[in-house]
């Protein structure tokens, strides 16, 4: 039995993880330094790859040996076909994804070697999103965890309500998580349906929160001000890049999970999804505590940055003895 099959055994008996969101084409340019205005900068290397929060998280989970399904709207455009073939080859299920004829969404990514920064320009605003009707066709009994991208608040809220209704009728519950990178005012009500919510550092900076502790305390205040009966209190993770992550538990207690410093950073694109996928794996598959899962996720996100992509992430895992 090969090493990949050994890794798969950790997740034996676990239901699928469903990732709801988007899949895009990333157009990546690696440059020595970020281009200045009105100047031409020659790229060291350029390539295309599959991207998008949900697609990347699904890739991380699959590389860690989990059974995973992606649920998003996919383009039938020939340019996108190679990415669909890649997901099938990896074993990421996409059979329930609706299709459309629209040109696929894409992102332009500039990776600067000098500053070790990643600059992203998204071009996906005109691409349609999955509908509630599409989601209703899914057999929720197949999933043990559903991770949502924090966007399209109205339709996402309706999807979460369906999962909450399923949980009320079944003893084996589906865990719900969500990542939030923008539109905090519109997305925040959805936290009431979640077991875990991941916020980004970029979101914190947009709101003037300069420290993970400040960000978590503000979120805590917002959670306390909600109105309603039996509102779910999620475990909050505020990703803060090289400073690790701020953690806020169900009792409003704050703690910090420190980042693992990496001497040589090759590719930081997707480090956030590496953290989220690794956290889900540690909690759902390995049954670790939330704080231990955050420490593991920080280590895996750091390891991801050593090389491009996600395929090397599981190299540092110790396979179980079968």
N, C-alpha and C positions, 0 to 999 in steps of 0.2 A: 504494500500500500504506500503510495507516494506521500510527500510532505503535505501537499494540498489536501488530500483526503484526511490526513491526521488532523489538520486544523479544522476541517469540517466537523469532526466528531465532537468538538466542544459545544456545537449548536444542535447536536442530535436531539430530536424530540421537540425542538422549539418551533413555534409557528412562525410564519413569514413576518418580516418587517416591510411595511408599505411606505414608500416615500412619495409624497404628493407635492407637485410643484412644477418645475420646468426643466427642459433640456435645451441647451443652446450650443452653437458652434463658437469655440474660442479661437480667435485669430491672434496668435502670440508672436511678439517681437522681443528678442533679447538684445539689449543695447548696453554699451559700456557706461554711458551716462544718459540721464533723461534729456531729451531734446529741448534746446532753448528756442524761444520764439524766433521765427523767420530764419531758422537754420536747419540744414539737413544733417541728420545723424544716420550713419550706416548701421544696419542691424548685424549683429554677430550671427544670429540664427533666427529663423522664423518657421513656424509650423502651425497646423490646425489640430485641435483636439476637442473632444466632447466636454462641455461644461454645464453650468447651471447648478444651483444649490441642491435640488433633489437628485439630479443625475450623479453629481459628485458624491453625495452622501451614500447613495445606493452602491456606488463603486467601492467606497471604503468598506461598507458593511460586507459586500460580497468578497472582497479581498481578505476580510477577517473570518471568512468561512460561513457566513450566515446566508440563509435563504431570504432573498429580497426581491421585491417587485417595485417597479417604477410606474407611477400613474401621472401622466401628463399628456398634453396634446402634442402630437408628433406631426411633422411635415412630411408629405410624400415627395417633396422636392428631391431630385437625384443627388444634389449636394449633401443631403442629410442621410442618404442611404448607408454610406460607409459607417456612420456613427451608430445607426440601428444594428448593422451587422456586428459591430464591436460589442454592443450590449448583449446581443444574443450569444456571441462567442464566450462572453464572460459568465453567462448564466444568470443575467439580470432579466427577470421576466417583464415583458412589455406587451403581452398579448391583449391586455384590457385597455391599452391606451387608445383613445379615439384619434382619428387622422384628419388632416385637412390639406388643402392644396396651396396654402399660403407659403410664401418664401420663409425659410426657417429663421428664427431669431439668432442673433450673434452678438458677441462681445469682442471689442478690440482691447488687447492686453499688452502693456509695455512693462517688461521686467528690466529694471536697471541694476547692473552689477555693482556700480559705484556706491549707490545709496541703499542697495538691497531692498528696494521698494517695488510694489506692484500697483500699477495704475490701470484701472478698468473703465471703459466706456461701454455701457450697455445699449443695445439697439433691439429692444423687444417689446416696446410699448404698444405696437399695433398688432402684435401676434395674439390671437385669442387664447382664452384659458379654458381648462376643463370645466364642465358644467355639473350641477347637482344631479341632473338626469344621468350623466355618465357615471357618477359616483354611486348612484343607487343600484347600478347593475352589478356592483362588486359583491362578492360573498364575504361579508365581514368575519365570518367564522374562521376564515383561513389565516387571520392576522392576529399577532400577539402584541404588536406595537405599530402605531401609525405616526409618522413624522410629517408635519405640514410645513410648507414654506409660508411665512407670515406675509401674505399678500392677498389681494382680492377678498377683502374682509367679509363681504356679504355672503358669497358662495362658500367660502371656507367655514364661516360660522354655521351654515346649514349642514355642511358635511360633518362638522364636529358634533352637531346636535344628533345626527343619525348614529354616530358612534356612541354618544352618551345614552341614547335610547336603547341601543344594543346592550350596553353594559348593565343597564337596569334590569334587563330580562335574562341575563346569563351570569352564571356564577364565575366563569373564567373571563376576567375583564381584559379589555384592550387598553394598553397604556397609550397616552396621547402626548406628543411633544411638538414643539413649534420653534422655528428660529425666526427672529425679528431683526431686520436690518434697516427698516425705514417705516414711515407711516405709523408711528407709535400711537397717535390718538385714535386712528381707525382700527388698528390691530389689537390694542390693549384689551378691549372687552373679551376677546377670544381666550385670554389667559384663564378665564373662569372654567374652561372645559379641559384645561391641560394639566398633566402631571408634571411636566418639565417644560420650561421655557428658556431658550438660549438667546441672549441679546448680544449685539456686536459692539465693539469699541467705537466704530464709526457712528453708530446711533448715539452713544454716550457723548461723543465730541459735538455732535449736532445740537445736543441739548445742554451743552456747557458743563458736562460732568467730566472732570479731569482725572478722577481716581475711581477705581472699581468700587471702593467702599461708598463713595458719594453716589455713584450710579445705583448700587444695590439699595441704599437707604431711601433714595427717591422712589424706586420701584416698590419698596416695602410700604411707603406712605401711600402710594397709589393703590396698592392691593388692599390696604386697610380702609380706604375711602369708598370701595365698591359697595353698591347697594343691592341687596338680594338675599334670598334664603338658600342655605346650603351651598354657597358658592365654593368651588374647589380652590384650594390654595396650592399653587404649583411650587415646585422647587426651582429656584431661579439660578441660572448660570450666566454671568456676564463675562464674555470672552474679552480679554484685554491684551492680546498679542504677546509681546515679549515680557509682559508683566504678569502673565498667567491668567487666572480667572477669579472673579469674585463670586462667592457662593452665598445664597440666602435660603435658609431652610424654612420649613413650614411654621416654625415658631419665631420667625424674624431674626434669628441668630445669624450673624455674618461671619464668614471665614474666608481664607484666601488659599488658593491652590497655586503654587509658584511654578513658573515656566521652567523648562529645562533648557539651559543655554546651549546653543549649537555653534560650534567654532566656524563652520563653513556652511553658509546658506546658499543653496543652488536654486531652489524654486519654492517660494512661499505661497504661490497661487493654490488655493484650495486648502490652506492650513486650517481655516475655520471648519470646513466640512470634515477634515481629518479628525479634529477635536470632537465634533458632534457625533460622528459615526463611531468613534472609539468609546465615547461615553456611553452610548446606547449599548454597544457590545458588552462593556464591562458590567453595566447594571442588569441588562436583560439576559445575557448568556452566562456570564460568570458570577452573577448574583453578588456583586461587590457593593459596598456602601457608596453613597453619593460622593463623599469626599475622596474615597479611594478611586472611584471612577474618574473624578476630575483630575487627580494626579496621574492616572494612567493616560487619560486623554491628552494632557499636556505633554507627556513624554512621547506619545505617538505623533502628535502634531509637530513636535520638534524633529522627530525622526523623518517625517514626511519631507521636511524642508531640505534634507540632505541630498535628495535627488528629485528629478522632474517626475510628475505624475504621482500615482498612488500604488503602483504594483509592488514596490519594495516594502510597503509598510509592515506587512506581517512577518517579515524576515526575522524580527527580533522576538517574536512570540515563541514560547516553548511548547512544542506539540505534546499532547497527552499520550500516555502509553496505552495502546489498545490491546 
